[in-house]
Amino acid sequence: MRLGRNYELEVAREKLPMRPAGRARVTMGPKLASLLLALVLLSLLAFFFASDSFYVYEPTVLGSTLVSAEEIMRQTNMEGFSIFFMDPQELEEAISTLPDIREAEVQLSLPNRMMVNVRERQALVVLADWAGALRSGR
């Protein structure tokens, strides 16, 4: 249904309410909320990096009979480090340099768990009998 030309002209002439140009009003609501959110996130981040809850002091070592957990921790130089600064591959390489360790696998989990699964080398014993002949065994 068409209303006619007069209606369309009246709608076009209608004045919209306008504010004076010199008085632009700025709302602080969204900016303040964004600032508060940023502050909350920064404080959470600081808590995660500074809290003692995320520092590793003793690893859980599985599969090791010859090497103690203290020796593994000494080898990695990671005692008292935050779990966020540890790289499992670097830890595996450092632990694998121990003479009794063949292979190491490190898993890190929150909040402060470091699990080390190691495979030790098999000892090979070489004995010399009185005649000078060598005998080897496992």
C-alpha positions as a Markdown table, in Angstrom:
| # | Residue | x | y | z |
|---|---|---|---|---|
| 1 | Met | 0.0 | 0.0 | 0.0 |
| 2 | Arg | 1.4 | 3.3 | -1.1 |
| 3 | Leu | 0.9 | 6.2 | 1.2 |
| 4 | Gly | 1.4 | 8.9 | -1.3 |
| 5 | Arg | 3.8 | 11.6 | -2.2 |
| 6 | Asn | 2.9 | 14.0 | 0.6 |
| 7 | Tyr | 3.7 | 11.5 | 3.3 |
| 8 | Glu | 7.2 | 10.9 | 1.8 |
| 9 | Leu | 7.9 | 14.6 | 1.7 |
| 10 | Glu | 6.8 | 15.1 | 5.3 |
| 11 | Val | 9.1 | 12.3 | 6.5 |
| 12 | Ala | 12.0 | 13.8 | 4.6 |
| 13 | Arg | 11.5 | 17.2 | 6.3 |
| 14 | Glu | 11.3 | 15.8 | 9.8 |
| 15 | Lys | 14.1 | 17.3 | 12.0 |
| 16 | Leu | 16.2 | 14.9 | 14.0 |
| 17 | Pro | 17.3 | 16.0 | 17.5 |
| 18 | Met | 21.0 | 17.2 | 17.4 |
| 19 | Arg | 23.5 | 18.1 | 20.0 |
| 20 | Pro | 25.7 | 21.0 | 19.8 |
| 21 | Ala | 29.0 | 20.2 | 18.0 |
| 22 | Gly | 31.2 | 21.7 | 20.8 |
| 23 | Arg | 29.9 | 19.3 | 23.5 |
| 24 | Ala | 30.9 | 15.8 | 22.4 |
| 25 | Arg | 30.1 | 13.4 | 25.2 |
| 26 | Val | 32.6 | 10.5 | 25.8 |
| 27 | Thr | 31.4 | 7.5 | 27.7 |
| 28 | Met | 34.0 | 5.9 | 29.9 |
| 29 | Gly | 32.2 | 2.6 | 30.4 |
| 30 | Pro | 33.9 | 0.4 | 27.7 |
| 31 | Lys | 37.3 | 1.9 | 28.3 |
| 32 | Leu | 37.1 | 1.4 | 32.0 |
| 33 | Ala | 36.0 | -2.2 | 31.6 |
| 34 | Ser | 38.9 | -2.8 | 29.2 |
| 35 | Leu | 41.3 | -1.3 | 31.6 |
| 36 | Leu | 40.0 | -3.4 | 34.5 |
| 37 | Leu | 40.1 | -6.6 | 32.4 |
| 38 | Ala | 43.7 | -5.9 | 31.4 |
| 39 | Leu | 44.7 | -5.3 | 35.1 |
| 40 | Val | 43.1 | -8.5 | 36.2 |
| 41 | Leu | 44.9 | -10.5 | 33.4 |
| 42 | Leu | 48.2 | -8.9 | 34.2 |
| 43 | Ser | 47.8 | -9.7 | 37.9 |
| 44 | Leu | 46.9 | -13.3 | 37.1 |
| 45 | Leu | 50.0 | -13.6 | 34.9 |
| 46 | Ala | 52.2 | -12.2 | 37.6 |
| 47 | Phe | 50.7 | -14.7 | 40.1 |
| 48 | Phe | 51.5 | -17.6 | 37.8 |
| 49 | Phe | 55.1 | -16.6 | 37.3 |
| 50 | Ala | 55.8 | -15.5 | 40.9 |
| 51 | Ser | 53.9 | -18.1 | 42.9 |
| 52 | Asp | 55.8 | -20.9 | 44.6 |
| 53 | Ser | 53.0 | -23.3 | 43.5 |
| 54 | Phe | 54.5 | -23.4 | 40.0 |
| 55 | Tyr | 58.1 | -24.1 | 40.9 |
| 56 | Val | 59.6 | -27.6 | 40.7 |
| 57 | Tyr | 61.6 | -28.7 | 43.6 |
| 58 | Glu | 61.6 | -32.5 | 43.3 |
| 59 | Pro | 60.9 | -34.6 | 40.1 |
| 60 | Thr | 59.1 | -37.9 | 40.1 |
| 61 | Val | 61.6 | -40.4 | 38.6 |
| 62 | Leu | 60.5 | -43.7 | 37.2 |
| 63 | Gly | 62.6 | -46.6 | 36.0 |
| 64 | Ser | 65.8 | -45.6 | 37.8 |
| 65 | Thr | 67.7 | -47.8 | 40.3 |
| 66 | Leu | 71.2 | -46.4 | 39.8 |
| 67 | Val | 70.6 | -42.7 | 39.6 |
| 68 | Ser | 68.7 | -40.8 | 42.3 |
| 69 | Ala | 66.2 | -38.0 | 41.8 |
| 70 | Glu | 68.6 | -35.5 | 43.5 |
| 71 | Glu | 71.3 | -36.4 | 40.9 |
| 72 | Ile | 68.9 | -35.9 | 38.0 |
| 73 | Met | 67.8 | -32.6 | 39.4 |
| 74 | Arg | 71.5 | -31.5 | 39.9 |
| 75 | Gln | 72.2 | -32.5 | 36.3 |
| 76 | Thr | 69.4 | -30.4 | 34.9 |
| 77 | Asn | 70.2 | -27.3 | 37.0 |
| 78 | Met | 66.4 | -26.7 | 37.2 |
| 79 | Glu | 65.8 | -26.9 | 40.9 |
| 80 | Gly | 63.7 | -23.9 | 42.0 |
| 81 | Phe | 62.7 | -22.9 | 38.4 |
| 82 | Ser | 59.2 | -22.1 | 37.4 |
| 83 | Ile | 57.6 | -24.8 | 35.2 |
| 84 | Phe | 56.9 | -22.2 | 32.6 |
| 85 | Phe | 60.6 | -21.7 | 31.9 |
| 86 | Met | 61.4 | -25.4 | 31.5 |
| 87 | Asp | 61.8 | -27.1 | 28.1 |
| 88 | Pro | 61.3 | -30.9 | 28.2 |
| 89 | Gln | 63.6 | -31.6 | 25.3 |
| 90 | Glu | 66.5 | -29.7 | 26.9 |
| 91 | Leu | 65.9 | -31.5 | 30.1 |
| 92 | Glu | 65.9 | -34.9 | 28.3 |
| 93 | Glu | 69.2 | -34.1 | 26.7 |
| 94 | Ala | 70.8 | -33.0 | 30.0 |
| 95 | Ile | 69.6 | -36.1 | 31.8 |
| 96 | Ser | 70.8 | -38.4 | 28.9 |
| 97 | Thr | 74.3 | -37.1 | 29.4 |
| 98 | Leu | 74.5 | -38.9 | 32.8 |
| 99 | Pro | 76.7 | -42.0 | 32.3 |
| 100 | Asp | 74.1 | -44.5 | 33.7 |
| 101 | Ile | 71.2 | -43.2 | 31.7 |
| 102 | Arg | 70.5 | -44.4 | 28.1 |
| 103 | Glu | 67.4 | -42.5 | 27.4 |
| 104 | Ala | 65.1 | -40.1 | 29.3 |
| 105 | Glu | 61.6 | -38.8 | 28.8 |
| 106 | Val | 60.4 | -35.7 | 30.6 |
| 107 | Gln | 56.8 | -34.7 | 31.1 |
| 108 | Leu | 55.7 | -31.4 | 32.7 |
| 109 | Ser | 52.3 | -30.8 | 34.1 |
| 110 | Leu | 50.7 | -28.1 | 36.1 |
| 111 | Pro | 51.0 | -26.9 | 38.7 |
| 112 | Asn | 54.5 | -28.1 | 39.5 |
| 113 | Arg | 54.9 | -31.7 | 38.4 |
| 114 | Met | 58.0 | -33.0 | 36.6 |
| 115 | Met | 57.9 | -36.7 | 35.7 |
| 116 | Val | 61.1 | -38.2 | 34.4 |
| 117 | Asn | 61.0 | -41.7 | 32.9 |
| 118 | Val | 64.5 | -43.1 | 32.4 |
| 119 | Arg | 66.0 | -46.2 | 30.8 |
| 120 | Glu | 69.3 | -47.1 | 32.3 |
| 121 | Arg | 72.3 | -48.7 | 30.6 |
| 122 | Gln | 72.9 | -52.4 | 31.3 |
| 123 | Ala | 76.2 | -52.9 | 33.1 |
| 124 | Leu | 78.7 | -55.1 | 31.3 |
| 125 | Val | 81.2 | -56.7 | 33.6 |
| 126 | Val | 84.6 | -57.8 | 32.4 |
| 127 | Leu | 86.6 | -60.1 | 34.6 |
| 128 | Ala | 90.1 | -61.3 | 34.2 |
| 129 | Asp | 91.0 | -64.7 | 35.5 |
| 130 | Trp | 94.4 | -65.7 | 36.9 |
| 131 | Ala | 95.7 | -66.9 | 33.6 |
| 132 | Gly | 95.1 | -63.5 | 32.0 |
| 133 | Ala | 92.2 | -64.6 | 29.7 |
| 134 | Leu | 89.3 | -62.2 | 29.6 |
| 135 | Arg | 85.9 | -63.4 | 30.4 |
| 136 | Ser | 82.8 | -61.1 | 29.8 |
| 137 | Gly | 79.3 | -61.5 | 31.1 |
| 138 | Arg | 76.2 | -59.5 | 31.8 |
